[in-house]
């Protein structure tokens, strides 16, 4: 990846943005996995197989999409702020 050298550019902004974008994939995997594991153990403990597993898996998928949405909004807000600073727009 080639990054243009701009005067006054802060390389920490790029690292922060790439870190946020890099976690999106982890959210899509980790949230459903945690929900599935929690549902599995609740099913085993309560004897309600497979209902808790399914319910918590669905909740994990919803939580994953919610986290991705929040991260995407954060990246877009930061990009808009940077564009406004770069082009001196005062919206």
GIQUITA-V316432 format. One line per field, one symbol per residue. ss: DSSP state (H for helix, E for strand, L for the rest). A space follows every 50 residues. Layout:
BEGIN
ss = ???
END
This chain:
BEGIN
ss = LLLLLLLLLLHHHHHHHHHHHHHHHHHHHHHHHHHHHHHHHHHHHHLLLL HHHHHHHHHHHHHHHHHHHHHHHHHHHHHHHHHHHHHLLLL
END
